Amino acid sequence: MQTPSRVLFAVWITLAALTAGTPLKGQDYTLRSMEGKKTRVHVAELHRELRVSCLHDTLLLHDYFGGYSARVLDSSFLQITYAVRGGSGFGPENTAILAVGDGRLHQTLLLMSSYETVGSEYEHTLHTTFQLASHHRSDWHLTLNAREYIKDKSHPAGLRKNLPPVLLPFNKELMAFCNKTVIADSPFTALEYNQNIEYIRFAAGDTLMTVQLADDTYYYSEGLWYSPTSLMMQHDTVVDKLFRLPDVRQKTAWIDSVTHRRHGISLMMLEMTDWPSDTGHYVLQAGFHSRQKFDAYWLYKVYQPRLEIKTEPVAHP
C-alpha cells in the first residue's frame, strides 16, 4: 500500500512540559497484547492530560477536561472516553481505543465521539456507542452507532435520528480500525487530532486510510489520527511560504524518495510573534523529523511586516 508523502509543521514542546503534573488518580487495566501476552496498562489522570503507560511506553491524551471512563474490549483493547476542552456552548468528548503490540501502545482509533452544541435558538448533539466483535480473538470489527438530536428553526419540535452504523475492520498490520482507502485527488492540510499542534500536508495521489463519523472525517497515518483544517493564522502563511522555497522543495523530494514516500521535510516553529502585529519575527527550523529525533538542516528567521526570510545553516556537532 502506498503511504502518504507529507510535510509536517509542529510547535516544539519539551519532554518536561509533556510530563509535567502530579497524577490526581489512576487505574490499572489488563490487556492481552497482539502477541498474546498479558500486559498491565495504567491510566493516570493529570491536570489537563490523561497519561496511559505500559511496559516502557507512555501515551498522552491531551486537552483533557475531566470525567473519563474506560473499559476493556475483548481482552485486547482499552476504550477511553473523556471530555476535552471545547468552547462557549460547545462540549465535546473524544474516544480513544488503544492496544498493545511489540511492547508499544497504539492508537487504533481516536475521534470525537460525542458533543453538545447549545445556543439561544439552536441545539445539536451527537452521541456514539462502540461495539466490538471478533472471531477467536482475531478478525476484529468495531461498530460505531451514532445518534443525533437537532433543534432549530427548521425543527422547532426537535429531530432525533440514528445514523447508519459505521463498520470498522481492524487492520493488524497498521494497528488501526479504519474502513476506507481513499486516493487524495488534490493536496490538503490536516491537523493531528490528539495534540492539535502539528499540521500534515497530504499530497495529491496519496493513499489514505479514513473513518467517517457523522459529518467528520479522520485520516490515519503512521500511528496518528488527523482531521482536516483550514489554515487561517499568519504563522500558517509563513509556513506555506517556507514550503515553497527551492531548498525546502528539493529536500522534500529527496527525503520522499529515500524513505519510499514515508516522510517529507518538517518545519518546527521555535519562536512565534503575535498576530496581526507588524513587528517581530518567527524562527523556524527545517529538517527531518523521525520518531527518534529532529535532524535540522536550516534555521529560518521570518521578519514582519513583509515576511522577509533570512536563512542560516544549522551547525552540527
C-alpha positions as a Python dict, from the first residue, in 0.01 Angstrom:
ca = {
    (1, 'M'): (0, 0, 0),
    (2, 'Q'): (131, 343, -89),
    (3, 'T'): (197, 555, 218),
    (4, 'P'): (143, 932, 227),
    (5, 'S'): (412, 1174, 124),
    (6, 'R'): (375, 1461, 362),
    (7, 'V'): (515, 1773, 518),
    (8, 'L'): (469, 1829, 892),
    (9, 'F'): (467, 2150, 1094),
    (10, 'A'): (497, 2129, 1471),
    (11, 'V'): (533, 2365, 1762),
    (12, 'W'): (818, 2227, 1972),
    (13, 'I'): (719, 2103, 2316),
    (14, 'T'): (984, 1985, 2556),
    (15, 'L'): (960, 1649, 2725),
    (16, 'A'): (942, 1826, 3059),
    (17, 'A'): (632, 2014, 2951),
    (18, 'L'): (468, 1695, 2829),
    (19, 'T'): (520, 1507, 3151),
    (20, 'A'): (461, 1791, 3395),
    (21, 'G'): (198, 1746, 3664),
    (22, 'T'): (120, 1516, 3951),
    (23, 'P'): (-135, 1238, 3888),
    (24, 'L'): (-470, 1309, 4051),
    (25, 'K'): (-575, 944, 4040),
    (26, 'G'): (-504, 630, 3841),
    (27, 'Q'): (-639, 292, 3743),
    (28, 'D'): (-483, -31, 3617),
    (29, 'Y'): (-622, -248, 3338),
    (30, 'T'): (-505, -582, 3198),
    (31, 'L'): (-485, -626, 2823),
    (32, 'R'): (-381, -915, 2605),
    (33, 'S'): (-118, -787, 2363),
    (34, 'M'): (-119, -869, 1993),
    (35, 'E'): (141, -1134, 2080),
    (36, 'G'): (-96, -1292, 2336),
    (37, 'K'): (83, -1174, 2650),
    (38, 'K'): (-98, -1023, 2948),
    (39, 'T'): (8, -661, 2994),
    (40, 'R'): (-74, -412, 3265),
    (41, 'V'): (-186, -73, 3137),
    (42, 'H'): (-203, 221, 3376),
    (43, 'V'): (-420, 529, 3317),
    (44, 'A'): (-327, 835, 3524),
    (45, 'E'): (-538, 1150, 3540),
    (46, 'L'): (-328, 1467, 3527),
    (47, 'H'): (-446, 1827, 3534),
    (48, 'R'): (-503, 1861, 3158),
    (49, 'E'): (-391, 1523, 3027),
    (50, 'L'): (-450, 1154, 3059),
    (51, 'R'): (-128, 955, 3077),
    (52, 'V'): (-151, 595, 2958),
    (53, 'S'): (153, 376, 3018),
    (54, 'C'): (257, 13, 2977),
    (55, 'L'): (594, -158, 2983),
    (56, 'H'): (834, 115, 2870),
    (57, 'D'): (588, 313, 2657),
    (58, 'T'): (378, 618, 2750),
    (59, 'L'): (98, 787, 2559),
    (60, 'L'): (-53, 1126, 2648),
    (61, 'L'): (-412, 1221, 2563),
    (62, 'H'): (-416, 1600, 2556),
    (63, 'D'): (-679, 1868, 2627),
    (64, 'Y'): (-833, 1650, 2897),
    (65, 'F'): (-1123, 1832, 3066),
    (66, 'G'): (-1219, 1570, 3322),
    (67, 'G'): (-1460, 1284, 3362),
    (68, 'Y'): (-1302, 994, 3176),
    (69, 'S'): (-1437, 640, 3163),
    (70, 'A'): (-1251, 329, 3049),
    (71, 'R'): (-1338, -31, 2968),
    (72, 'V'): (-1162, -333, 2821),
    (73, 'L'): (-1296, -469, 2492),
    (74, 'D'): (-1249, -840, 2420),
    (75, 'S'): (-942, -853, 2647),
    (76, 'S'): (-728, -679, 2380),
    (77, 'F'): (-839, -316, 2355),
    (78, 'L'): (-884, -33, 2604),
    (79, 'Q'): (-1158, 216, 2525),
    (80, 'I'): (-1116, 556, 2695),
    (81, 'T'): (-1384, 823, 2659),
    (82, 'Y'): (-1301, 1162, 2802),
    (83, 'A'): (-1421, 1522, 2793),
    (84, 'V'): (-1196, 1764, 2606),
    (85, 'R'): (-1177, 2140, 2616),
    (86, 'G'): (-1448, 2294, 2399),
    (87, 'G'): (-1579, 2647, 2380),
    (88, 'S'): (-1877, 2866, 2459),
    (89, 'G'): (-2185, 2647, 2422),
    (90, 'F'): (-1981, 2352, 2290),
    (91, 'G'): (-1893, 2046, 2494),
    (92, 'P'): (-1709, 1762, 2313),
    (93, 'E'): (-1589, 1415, 2414),
    (94, 'N'): (-1317, 1209, 2249),
    (95, 'T'): (-1286, 833, 2242),
    (96, 'A'): (-950, 661, 2209),
    (97, 'I'): (-918, 287, 2159),
    (98, 'L'): (-574, 160, 2247),
    (99, 'A'): (-395, -172, 2201),
    (100, 'V'): (-53, -315, 2288),
    (101, 'G'): (176, -462, 2025),
    (102, 'D'): (553, -507, 2007),
    (103, 'G'): (572, -363, 2358),
    (104, 'R'): (415, -33, 2249),
    (105, 'L'): (82, 141, 2290),
    (106, 'H'): (-107, 203, 1967),
    (107, 'Q'): (-389, 448, 1897),
    (108, 'T'): (-609, 214, 1698),
    (109, 'L'): (-879, 481, 1687),
    (110, 'L'): (-914, 842, 1805),
    (111, 'L'): (-1208, 1066, 1721),
    (112, 'M'): (-1472, 1298, 1860),
    (113, 'S'): (-1742, 1055, 1968),
    (114, 'S'): (-1993, 1292, 2130),
    (115, 'Y'): (-2067, 1661, 2157),
    (116, 'E'): (-2335, 1905, 2261),
    (117, 'T'): (-2378, 2245, 2097),
    (118, 'V'): (-2630, 2474, 2259),
    (119, 'G'): (-2733, 2826, 2160),
    (120, 'S'): (-3028, 3055, 2227),
    (121, 'E'): (-3225, 2908, 1935),
    (122, 'Y'): (-3018, 2605, 1848),
    (123, 'E'): (-2924, 2265, 1991),
    (124, 'H'): (-2726, 1989, 1824),
    (125, 'T'): (-2599, 1677, 1999),
    (126, 'L'): (-2415, 1366, 1884),
    (127, 'H'): (-2363, 1051, 2090),
    (128, 'T'): (-2173, 741, 1974),
    (129, 'T'): (-2154, 392, 2122),
    (130, 'F'): (-1893, 127, 2036),
    (131, 'Q'): (-1940, -248, 1992),
    (132, 'L'): (-1653, -488, 1923),
    (133, 'A'): (-1699, -829, 1767),
    (134, 'S'): (-1432, -1090, 1693),
    (135, 'H'): (-1372, -1445, 1581),
    (136, 'H'): (-1149, -1631, 1829),
    (137, 'R'): (-986, -1305, 1941),
    (138, 'S'): (-889, -1212, 1588),
    (139, 'D'): (-1056, -1064, 1283),
    (140, 'W'): (-1195, -783, 1498),
    (141, 'H'): (-1468, -549, 1375),
    (142, 'L'): (-1575, -235, 1557),
    (143, 'T'): (-1922, -91, 1502),
    (144, 'L'): (-1994, 275, 1573),
    (145, 'N'): (-2359, 355, 1637),
    (146, 'A'): (-2428, 728, 1646),
    (147, 'R'): (-2746, 921, 1707),
    (148, 'E'): (-2813, 1291, 1659),
    (149, 'Y'): (-3056, 1541, 1804),
    (150, 'I'): (-3122, 1871, 1625),
    (151, 'K'): (-3347, 2153, 1734),
    (152, 'D'): (-3351, 2473, 1528),
    (153, 'K'): (-3585, 2687, 1320),
    (154, 'S'): (-3631, 2405, 1070),
    (155, 'H'): (-3702, 2154, 1351),
    (156, 'P'): (-3872, 2353, 1629),
    (157, 'A'): (-4002, 2035, 1796),
    (158, 'G'): (-3662, 1866, 1774),
    (159, 'L'): (-3548, 1587, 1544),
    (160, 'R'): (-3389, 1262, 1664),
    (161, 'K'): (-3226, 1027, 1418),
    (162, 'N'): (-2997, 726, 1420),
    (163, 'L'): (-2711, 748, 1174),
    (164, 'P'): (-2614, 446, 964),
    (165, 'P'): (-2376, 220, 1159),
    (166, 'V'): (-2007, 258, 1078),
    (167, 'L'): (-1827, -77, 1048),
    (168, 'L'): (-1451, -61, 1104),
    (169, 'P'): (-1239, -373, 1044),
    (170, 'F'): (-916, -397, 1241),
    (171, 'N'): (-600, -381, 1033),
    (172, 'K'): (-337, -562, 1239),
    (173, 'E'): (-55, -451, 1010),
    (174, 'L'): (-145, -86, 1062),
    (175, 'M'): (-275, -139, 1418),
    (176, 'A'): (-584, 66, 1340),
    (177, 'F'): (-959, 44, 1294),
    (178, 'C'): (-1027, 201, 953),
    (179, 'N'): (-1279, 129, 683),
    (180, 'K'): (-1174, 303, 364),
    (181, 'T'): (-881, 358, 135),
    (182, 'V'): (-910, 690, -45),
    (183, 'I'): (-687, 839, -312),
    (184, 'A'): (-646, 1213, -249),
    (185, 'D'): (-742, 1400, -567),
    (186, 'S'): (-579, 1725, -451),
    (187, 'P'): (-344, 1841, -174),
    (188, 'F'): (-496, 1933, 162),
    (189, 'T'): (-390, 2009, 517),
    (190, 'A'): (-498, 1818, 826),
    (191, 'L'): (-444, 1865, 1198),
    (192, 'E'): (-303, 1594, 1425),
    (193, 'Y'): (-608, 1524, 1635),
    (194, 'N'): (-456, 1443, 1975),
    (195, 'Q'): (-208, 1724, 2028),
    (196, 'N'): (-357, 1990, 1794),
    (197, 'I'): (-11, 2131, 1727),
    (198, 'E'): (113, 1953, 1414),
    (199, 'Y'): (-2, 2010, 1060),
    (200, 'I'): (32, 1742, 795),
    (201, 'R'): (13, 1816, 426),
    (202, 'F'): (-124, 1528, 222),
    (203, 'A'): (-30, 1532, -144),
    (204, 'A'): (-247, 1459, -445),
    (205, 'G'): (-235, 1086, -515),
    (206, 'D'): (-172, 982, -154),
    (207, 'T'): (-345, 666, -36),
    (208, 'L'): (-529, 743, 289),
    (209, 'M'): (-699, 525, 548),
    (210, 'T'): (-1009, 703, 678),
    (211, 'V'): (-1301, 688, 918),
    (212, 'Q'): (-1619, 884, 852),
    (213, 'L'): (-1844, 961, 1151),
    (214, 'A'): (-2139, 1195, 1106),
    (215, 'D'): (-2000, 1498, 917),
    (216, 'D'): (-1640, 1445, 1026),
    (217, 'T'): (-1360, 1259, 850),
    (218, 'Y'): (-1049, 1127, 1024),
    (219, 'Y'): (-730, 1017, 847),
    (220, 'Y'): (-483, 762, 983),
    (221, 'S'): (-113, 776, 905),
    (222, 'E'): (175, 602, 1086),
    (223, 'G'): (11, 569, 1424),
    (224, 'L'): (-159, 910, 1438),
    (225, 'W'): (-505, 1040, 1356),
    (226, 'Y'): (-568, 1362, 1164),
    (227, 'S'): (-870, 1576, 1079),
    (228, 'P'): (-895, 1841, 803),
    (229, 'T'): (-846, 2202, 900),
    (230, 'S'): (-824, 2546, 741),
    (231, 'L'): (-508, 2750, 774),
    (232, 'M'): (-612, 3094, 899),
    (233, 'M'): (-338, 3249, 1111),
    (234, 'Q'): (-39, 3438, 978),
    (235, 'H'): (206, 3180, 1110),
    (236, 'D'): (44, 2931, 871),
    (237, 'T'): (110, 3179, 588),
    (238, 'V'): (473, 3184, 700),
    (239, 'V'): (484, 2805, 690),
    (240, 'D'): (329, 2798, 343),
    (241, 'K'): (589, 3047, 222),
    (242, 'L'): (873, 2834, 354),
    (243, 'F'): (725, 2524, 189),
    (244, 'R'): (771, 2699, -146),
    (245, 'L'): (1141, 2775, -102),
    (246, 'P'): (1356, 2592, -362),
    (247, 'D'): (1585, 2440, -97),
    (248, 'V'): (1289, 2310, 103),
    (249, 'R'): (1114, 2172, -205),
    (250, 'Q'): (1435, 1998, -318),
    (251, 'K'): (1499, 1847, 24),
    (252, 'T'): (1135, 1738, 47),
    (253, 'A'): (1166, 1548, -281),
    (254, 'W'): (1492, 1385, -167),
    (255, 'I'): (1351, 1271, 172),
    (256, 'D'): (1034, 1150, -1),
    (257, 'S'): (1247, 942, -240),
    (258, 'V'): (1489, 781, 9),
    (259, 'T'): (1211, 698, 258),
    (260, 'H'): (984, 548, -12),
    (261, 'R'): (713, 812, 41),
    (262, 'R'): (702, 762, 417),
    (263, 'H'): (832, 1107, 515),
    (264, 'G'): (870, 1462, 394),
    (265, 'I'): (1057, 1754, 539),
    (266, 'S'): (930, 1905, 867),
    (267, 'L'): (901, 2265, 979),
    (268, 'M'): (923, 2327, 1351),
    (269, 'M'): (827, 2664, 1499),
    (270, 'L'): (1075, 2777, 1767),
    (271, 'E'): (954, 3135, 1817),
    (272, 'M'): (626, 3294, 1716),
    (273, 'T'): (521, 3658, 1714),
    (274, 'D'): (176, 3785, 1798),
    (275, 'W'): (-59, 3827, 1504),
    (276, 'P'): (-160, 4068, 1346),
    (277, 'S'): (131, 4272, 1487),
    (278, 'D'): (359, 4420, 1219),
    (279, 'T'): (671, 4387, 1432),
    (280, 'G'): (875, 4093, 1549),
    (281, 'H'): (973, 3774, 1371),
    (282, 'Y'): (930, 3399, 1352),
    (283, 'V'): (1207, 3144, 1398),
    (284, 'L'): (1171, 2801, 1239),
    (285, 'Q'): (1388, 2500, 1174),
    (286, 'A'): (1357, 2278, 868),
    (287, 'G'): (1474, 1920, 882),
    (288, 'F'): (1388, 1552, 900),
    (289, 'H'): (1160, 1458, 1190),
    (290, 'S'): (1188, 1088, 1267),
    (291, 'R'): (1041, 913, 1568),
    (292, 'Q'): (1381, 930, 1738),
    (293, 'K'): (1487, 1292, 1683),
    (294, 'F'): (1458, 1612, 1479),
    (295, 'D'): (1758, 1645, 1246),
    (296, 'A'): (1767, 2012, 1146),
    (297, 'Y'): (1913, 2137, 816),
    (298, 'W'): (1838, 2512, 817),
    (299, 'L'): (1728, 2784, 1055),
    (300, 'Y'): (1488, 3044, 913),
    (301, 'K'): (1407, 3387, 1053),
    (302, 'V'): (1098, 3545, 900),
    (303, 'Y'): (1051, 3916, 965),
    (304, 'Q'): (729, 4113, 959),
    (305, 'P'): (558, 4301, 806),
    (306, 'R'): (674, 4178, 462),
    (307, 'L'): (769, 3827, 581),
    (308, 'E'): (1127, 3862, 464),
    (309, 'I'): (1327, 3541, 510),
    (310, 'K'): (1685, 3506, 630),
    (311, 'T'): (1841, 3161, 617),
    (312, 'E'): (2114, 3022, 839),
    (313, 'P'): (2268, 2674, 811),
    (314, 'V'): (2244, 2463, 1125),
    (315, 'A'): (2581, 2370, 1273),
    (316, 'H'): (2606, 2000, 1362),
    (317, 'P'): (2847, 1884, 1634),
}
